[in-house]
Amino acid sequence: MKAIQTHQVGGPETLTLDEIAVPTPAKGEVLVDVKACAINYPDTLMIRDLYQFKPERPYSPGGEIAGVVEAVGEGVSQFKPGDRVMAGMGNGGLREKAIVPAARIFPVPDGVPLEKAASLLMTYGTTIHGLKDRGHIKPGDNVLILGAAGGVGLSAVELAKAFGARVIAAVSSEAKGEVAKKAGADEVVIYPREEMDKAASKELSQKFKQACGPEGANIVYDIVGGQYSEPALRAIAWEGRFLVVGFPAGIAKMPLNLTLLKSCDICGVFWGAFTAREPERFVEQVKELFALMQDGKIDPLVSETFPLERAGEAIAKLENREAVGKLVVTMD
C-alpha cells in the first residue's frame, strides 16, 4: 500500500510517498481502509519535531481519518468489516490503510460524507471542549474568534452560535470575512498580516473593542497567537476567559497586568490530552457533535481535496495560513 511518510526532520517538502506492507490488526485494533484524512495544524509541527509528541520515524502524519473497516483484531466486537467509521489517532493517517485502536474509532452516521466526517473530530472536538469546558460558554456571551476562517475557527463560529453566543470573527482578509459571515458570524474584524508596530496594535485593539461592544468579549478563542493575542486580551470583558488554542503566528508574550485589571482568566485548551484523560466525556461530546450536525447547526467546510501524492501541498498550504475551512487528502 502507499503511504506518505516522514523520514527526517523538516517541512512538507521532506515527505516521501512510500510503498509499505499492509499491517495486520492486533488485539483491540482495527484496520481501516482510509478514504479521507484531514490536515490539521499539529501535522505541520510534528514533522518539524516542534510538537509535544515526537513519534519514532518513519511514520505518516495525519491524525484525523474516515474510512471503512477492513479487518478487526481479537476482542473487537463493536465494529465489523464494511462499517463506515472515523477516528482520531494522533498520526498515521496519510496512508491507504491505517491501524487504529478500537477505542479511538466512532461510527459515521448514514448520510454523512466521509470527507466531512474526517473533518469533524479534531476541529469541532477541540472547540466544543474549549468553549464548554474551558470557556464555560453561555447564551448571550460575546465570543471573539481569532483565525475564524480556518477549520478550527469555523468550528468555533458555528458552535458558539449553536450555544447562543454573539460571534465576532477576526480574519486576515475580506474574502475570509465573507466565509466567516456565511458560517454565522455577527461581526467581522480584519487584522493585518504584516508586522504591527505599537500604534497598529493599539488600533487593532480598538477595532476589537468596538466590535465586541461596551461589555467586551466574554470569551476570546485564540487560534492564531503572536502579535494578535495582546490586542484581543485588551478587548476582553470583566472576568472573561482567554482560551489559548494555537499559535501559528508565534507564541504570544502577554502583559499579565491586564489579567488583573480585567479579573480575567487565560486558559489552555489541550484537546488531545483531554481525550486521553477523560475518554467518557470525550465520547459524549462526539455524540453531541453528530447531533448538532444532524440538526443542521454545524457543517464542516471542506474547501479543497488533494490526492495522497500531493499531501505535502496540503500541509504547506495550512502551514502558510492560506487555508479556508478544512483541507482533506482523499485516497480514491
Sequence and secondary structure as in RCSB ss.txt:
>XXXX:A:sequence
MKAIQTHQVGGPETLTLDEIAVPTPAKGEVLVDVKACAINYPDTLMIRDLYQFKPERPYSPGGEIAGVVEAVGEG
VSQFKPGDRVMAGMGNGGLREKAIVPAARIFPVPDGVPLEKAASLLMTYGTTIHGLKDRGHIKPGDNVLILGAAG
GVGLSAVELAKAFGARVIAAVSSEAKGEVAKKAGADEVVIYPREEMDKAASKELSQKFKQACGPEGANIVYDIVG
GQYSEPALRAIAWEGRFLVVGFPAGIAKMPLNLTLLKSCDICGVFWGAFTAREPERFVEQVKELFALMQDGKIDP
LVSETFPLERAGEAIAKLENREAVGKLVVTMD
>XXXX:A:secstr
 EEEEB SSS GGG EEEE       TTEEEEEEEEEE  HHHHHHTTT SS    SSB    EEEEEEEEE TT
  S  TT EEEEE SS  SBSEEEEEGGGEEE  TT  HHHHTTTHHHHHHHHIIIIIIS   TT EEEEETTTB
HHHHHHHHHHHHTT EEEEEESSHHHHHHHHHHT SEEEE  SS   HHHHHHHHHHHHHHH TT EEEEEESS 
GGGHHHHHTTEEEEEEEEE   TT      THHHHHHT EEEE  HHHHHHH HHHHHHHHHHHHHHHHTTS   
 EEEEEEGGGHHHHHHHHHTT   BEEEEE  
